[in-house]
Amino acid sequence: MRAIDMPTIDHRGPTFQDLGKRVLAGIRTIFKTKNPVLIYPASGTGAWEAALVNTLSPGDLCLMYETGHFATLWKKLAERLGLRTEFIEGDWRHGADAKAIGERLQADTNHEIKAVCVVHNETSTGCVSPIKAVREAIGAAGHPALLLVDTISSLASIDYRHDEWGVDVTVGGSQKGLMLPPGLSFNAVSDKALKAQESAKLPRSYWAWDEMLAANENGFFTYTPATNLLYGLDAAIEMLHAEGLENVFARHQRHGAATRAAVEAWGLEVLCAEPTHHSGSLTAVLMPDRKGADALRKIILDRFDMSLGAGLSKVADQIFRIGHLGDFNDLTLVGTLGGVEMGLKAAGVAHKSGGVDAAMAVLGDTETASYRQAAE
Ligand SMILES: *Cc1c(COP(=O)(O)O)cnc(C)c1O
């Protein structure tokens, strides 16, 4: 916030050029790519659209996986652009099933499917999809489809490797793990995605990669960038590397584990039913009898000024979500869980006390400081 609170400079001048070069290089280290990353003055949804219009043509078929609300929105967006979509249905309690994707691709002998779209961290459920396994399934099927991945709520919070995992377009946003206000979003691209761009026929202008990439080579943007957010991005990248990305990921894994320990002690259930898919970014909690989450959220907001995530669409009022991504530490987590535990009591929700104690036991145990990365 301090970095952003500065006069806006001329985005065609030399001072900006230094900043532009620095953030355009720095953001590659966060996506773990040697290729260019496009930076849009837009919310994450804009970068979803950019990923599709730059690589696909009208009527192309996208295989998408129903991990939850955000996957459903991305599918809707694709359809509004004139793409055909196919959903592999999910139960909103698991990440994507790489095997099911592989089997569908194997059956697609005419290679009608042009892209596989997967949400890495499904923010509506707290389930992480195994992106490396999805890529391997595409490879094992010998299928040429592009792999497009939404990392809006996992980038800089959960282990992610654009190049190593062979992702073609990675979509990111500023307001979650990057700790910035909303207003920036990203496309990390592969060589294969850049090649696809040459023949992709969906109309695009504002989102087009070609002219922007040419301007970016010199540190500039074709239209006015969100200059002040770029000051913030510069600071955020520095903060992430000062802590060390691996340490950042481990911190979020610990906070996820401590939160799950609290939920278990309360006698409640975590929505994500597959332990290897548990998220370091957030934990979704099922209400007893799957109702009353919004009344609980209201009591916690009114009494403690703490806003918990709501259940979205299919799980509305059935769950609440505890965010533990971004600029978050052990004590903010203990405070958060204390607010939830007091709220459960105030709202008369059937539960056992001792959740905060269980979380503190996890946080206090230095042996638990490193966790296996669920993302693989
Ligand atoms: C927040 C979020 C989005 C939507 O991003 P906007 O910035 O609101 O456009 C998309 N996907 C995921 C996984 C998200 O968490």
The ligand as an SDF file (V2000), in Angstrom:
LIG
                    3D

 15 15  0  0  0  0  0  0  0  0999 V2000
  -11.2120  -14.6880   -7.7660 C   0  0  0  0  0  0  0  0  0  0  0  0
  -11.1750  -15.7340   -8.7940 C   0  0  0  0  0  0  0  0  0  0  0  0
  -11.5800  -15.5130  -10.1110 C   0  0  0  0  0  0  0  0  0  0  0  0
  -12.2220  -14.2310  -10.5520 C   0  0  0  0  0  0  0  0  0  0  0  0
  -11.3280  -13.2020  -10.6460 O   0  0  0  0  0  0  0  0  0  0  0  0
  -11.8510  -11.6980  -10.7430 P   0  0  0  0  0  0  0  0  0  0  0  0
  -10.6090  -10.9310  -10.3760 O   0  0  0  0  0  0  0  0  0  0  0  0
  -12.9720  -11.5440   -9.7600 O   0  0  0  0  0  0  0  0  0  0  0  0
  -12.2840  -11.4440  -12.1310 O   0  0  0  0  0  0  0  0  0  0  0  0
  -11.4300  -16.5360  -11.0320 C   0  0  0  0  0  0  0  0  0  0  0  0
  -10.9220  -17.7310  -10.6780 N   0  0  0  0  0  0  0  0  0  0  0  0
  -10.5500  -17.9890   -9.4180 C   0  0  0  0  0  0  0  0  0  0  0  0
   -9.9960  -19.3460   -9.0960 C   0  0  0  0  0  0  0  0  0  0  0  0
  -10.6700  -17.0170   -8.4360 C   0  0  0  0  0  0  0  0  0  0  0  0
  -10.3070  -17.2840   -7.1700 O   0  0  0  0  0  0  0  0  0  0  0  0
  1  2  1  0
  2  3  1  0
  2 14  2  0
  3  4  1  0
  3 10  2  0
  4  5  1  0
  5  6  1  0
  6  7  2  0
  6  8  1  0
  6  9  1  0
 10 11  1  0
 11 12  2  0
 12 13  1  0
 12 14  1  0
 14 15  1  0
M  END
$$$$
